[in-house]
């Protein structure tokens, strides 16, 4: 099922990012920083998550503007 991410999903998104995206500068940042970044995107921009049996198995994020980040 595809849905918008919830605030409580930010830590899971950070963990998935670190585990599955191992290139680029974001992957070198701490889980705490990534969690804060995803929290901001959840609140201000857009993140869609794919859930299977109520577990996040994938996501896509989009930012209209990086000004607030």
N, CA, C and O of each residue as an XYZ file, in Angstrom:
276
protein
N       0.843     -1.172      0.000
C       0.000      0.000      0.000
C       0.892      1.240      0.000
O       1.880      1.295      0.732
N       0.550      2.219     -0.808
C       1.270      3.482     -0.874
C       0.491      4.519     -0.082
O      -0.724      4.645     -0.234
N       1.209      5.273      0.780
C       0.580      6.334      1.562
C       1.612      7.406      1.863
O       2.806      7.221      1.626
N       1.142      8.521      2.385
C       2.088      9.559      2.803
C       2.731      9.136      4.123
O       2.113      8.464      4.949
N       3.977      9.546      4.295
C       4.708      9.210      5.519
C       4.122      9.967      6.710
O       3.580     11.063      6.569
N       4.246      9.354      7.875
C       3.804      9.956      9.125
C       5.023     10.411      9.910
O       6.127      9.913      9.690
N       4.833     11.342     10.812
C       5.933     11.887     11.613
C       6.737     10.769     12.276
O       7.966     10.829     12.320
N       6.062      9.772     12.781
C       6.751      8.692     13.490
C       7.572      7.792     12.554
O       8.301      6.919     13.025
N       7.461      7.994     11.259
C       8.216      7.196     10.288
C       9.638      7.719     10.049
O      10.435      7.029      9.414
N       9.969      8.891     10.528
C      11.247      9.522     10.176
C      12.464      8.667     10.552
O      13.424      8.614      9.784
N      12.450      8.016     11.682
C      13.593      7.174     12.083
C      13.720      5.945     11.181
O      14.829      5.535     10.837
N      12.611      5.377     10.811
C      12.635      4.213      9.923
C      13.173      4.621      8.553
O      13.954      3.887      7.947
N      12.757      5.789      8.065
C      13.244      6.272      6.774
C      14.751      6.508      6.812
O      15.459      6.175      5.862
N      15.234      7.080      7.901
C      16.677      7.296      8.045
C      17.424      5.966      8.034
O      18.468      5.840      7.394
N      16.892      4.985      8.734
C      17.526      3.662      8.776
C      17.537      3.022      7.392
O      18.560      2.487      6.965
N      16.419      3.071      6.696
C      16.349      2.514      5.347
C      17.330      3.222      4.412
O      17.986      2.584      3.588
N      17.422      4.525      4.548
C      18.350      5.285      3.714
C      19.782      4.805      3.936
O      20.496      4.507      2.978
N      20.199      4.731      5.195
C      21.575      4.308      5.518
C      21.855      2.885      5.035
O      22.964      2.592      4.589
N      20.881      2.017      5.119
C      21.070      0.617      4.741
C      21.072      0.398      3.224
O      21.695     -0.548      2.741
N      20.385      1.256      2.474
C      20.168      0.974      1.063
C      20.757      1.989      0.083
O      20.902      1.689     -1.103
N      21.089      3.160      0.555
C      21.697      4.165     -0.315
C      23.089      4.432      0.241
O      23.245      5.158      1.222
N      24.084      3.848     -0.384
C      25.427      3.939      0.193
C      26.361      4.853     -0.598
O      27.580      4.777     -0.445
N      25.795      5.713     -1.440
C      26.632      6.681     -2.121
C      26.064      8.081     -1.911
O      24.905      8.230     -1.523
N      26.856      9.083     -2.158
C      26.413     10.454     -1.940
C      26.684     10.904     -0.521
O      26.944     10.088      0.363
N      26.622     12.191     -0.312
C      26.977     12.725      1.003
C      25.945     12.428      2.083
O      26.308     12.313      3.254
N      24.674     12.302      1.727
C      23.657     12.032      2.751
C      23.917     10.718      3.471
O      23.664     10.606      4.671
N      24.410      9.742      2.762
C      24.669      8.435      3.371
C      25.779      8.484      4.410
O      25.893      7.584      5.243
N      26.589      9.521      4.365
C      27.683      9.662      5.325
C      27.245     10.360      6.607
O      28.003     10.408      7.576
N      26.030     10.901      6.620
C      25.531     11.618      7.782
C      24.972     10.636      8.817
O      24.687      9.481      8.503
N      24.825     11.104     10.023
C      24.334     10.249     11.108
C      22.849      9.936     10.933
O      22.121     10.655     10.250
N      22.424      8.851     11.565
C      20.996      8.499     11.551
C      20.159      9.616     12.159
O      19.049      9.889     11.703
N      20.698     10.258     13.190
C      19.972     11.343     13.848
C      19.730     12.502     12.886
O      18.629     13.049     12.829
N      20.763     12.873     12.130
C      20.612     13.959     11.160
C      19.620     13.577     10.071
O      18.735     14.360      9.726
N      19.771     12.377      9.534
C      18.851     11.921      8.489
C      17.416     11.862      8.993
O      16.485     12.202      8.263
N      17.232     11.432     10.233
C      15.900     11.383     10.824
C      15.297     12.789     10.885
O      14.118     12.975     10.587
N      16.109     13.776     11.272
C      15.645     15.165     11.314
C      15.304     15.674      9.915
O      14.312     16.380      9.729
N      16.120     15.319      8.945
C      15.857     15.711      7.560
C      14.536     15.124      7.081
O      13.714     15.833      6.501
N      14.331     13.848      7.317
C      13.091     13.219      6.878
C      11.884     13.748      7.657
O      10.790     13.841      7.101
N      12.065     14.088      8.911
C      10.987     14.692      9.684
C      10.571     16.013      9.043
O       9.382     16.294      8.893
N      11.566     16.822      8.665
C      11.262     18.087      7.991
C      10.499     17.821      6.693
O       9.489     18.471      6.423
N      10.973     16.876      5.895
C      10.316     16.586      4.618
C       8.894     16.068      4.818
O       7.999     16.387      4.034
N       8.686     15.275      5.862
C       7.336     14.782      6.163
C       6.415     15.947      6.497
O       5.276     16.003      6.035
N       6.921     16.880      7.305
C       6.090     17.998      7.764
C       5.884     19.068      6.698
O       4.801     19.645      6.606
N       6.909     19.341      5.890
C       6.857     20.494      4.985
C       6.771     20.147      3.506
O       6.305     20.963      2.710
N       7.202     18.974      3.129
C       7.274     18.616      1.716
C       6.468     17.342      1.478
O       5.305     17.274      1.875
N       7.055     16.340      0.844
C       6.286     15.131      0.530
C       7.168     13.888      0.566
O       8.227     13.847     -0.059
N       6.727     12.895      1.291
C       7.339     11.573      1.256
C       6.208     10.555      1.147
O       5.261     10.558      1.933
N       6.339      9.694      0.158
C       5.409      8.576      0.005
C       6.125      7.312      0.440
O       7.300      7.119      0.128
N       5.426      6.457      1.155
C       6.009      5.207      1.622
C       5.209      4.027      1.083
O       3.999      4.108      0.871
N       5.927      2.933      0.871
C       5.294      1.667      0.494
C       5.307      0.794      1.736
O       6.356      0.580      2.344
N       4.148      0.296      2.106
C       4.020     -0.555      3.294
C       3.529     -1.937      2.887
O       2.641     -2.088      2.048
N       4.134     -2.927      3.505
C       3.670     -4.306      3.387
C       3.517     -4.833      4.801
O       4.457     -4.815      5.596
N       2.318     -5.299      5.095
C       2.007     -5.788      6.441
C       2.395     -4.758      7.496
O       2.984     -5.093      8.524
N       2.052     -3.487      7.221
C       2.273     -2.348      8.118
C       3.754     -2.054      8.372
O       4.088     -1.382      9.349
N       4.634     -2.542      7.516
C       6.066     -2.269      7.628
C       6.499     -1.492      6.387
O       6.137     -1.852      5.267
N       7.281     -0.417      6.590
C       7.761      0.367      5.463
C       8.844     -0.424      4.740
O       9.840     -0.830      5.339
N       8.636     -0.633      3.450
C       9.590     -1.396      2.640
C      10.249     -0.538      1.563
O      11.162     -0.994      0.875
N       9.791      0.692      1.418
C      10.375      1.594      0.441
C       9.762      2.972      0.575
O       8.723      3.146      1.212
N      10.418      3.953     -0.034
C       9.890      5.312      0.018
C      10.470      6.144     -1.111
O      11.483      5.794     -1.716
N       9.796      7.258     -1.378
C      10.289      8.269     -2.309
C      10.004      9.622     -1.659
O       8.927      9.843     -1.107
N      10.977     10.515     -1.733
C      10.791     11.836     -1.143
C      10.924     12.907     -2.215
O      11.593     12.714     -3.231
N      10.286     14.017     -1.971
C      10.294     15.128     -2.912
C      10.294     16.419     -2.130
O       9.571     16.561     -1.144
N      11.108     17.361     -2.573
C      11.154     18.682     -1.969
C      10.887     19.713     -3.043
O      11.531     19.709     -4.092
N       9.937     20.595     -2.783
C       9.633     21.658     -3.735
C      10.729     22.715     -3.740
O      11.019     23.329     -4.766
N      11.326     22.911     -2.580
C      12.369     23.926     -2.428
C      13.285     23.517     -1.305
O      12.823     22.985     -0.296
N      14.565     23.751     -1.452
C      15.500     23.419     -0.382
C      15.730     24.608      0.551
O      16.567     24.522      1.449
N      15.025     25.687      0.365
C      15.239     26.902      1.161
C      15.074     26.652      2.664
O      15.864     27.168      3.455
N      14.082     25.886      3.069
C      13.825     25.643      4.481
C      14.745     24.626      5.121
O      14.871     24.563      6.344
N      15.379     23.841      4.293
C      16.256     22.796      4.807
C      17.542     23.419      5.226
O      18.442     22.721      5.695
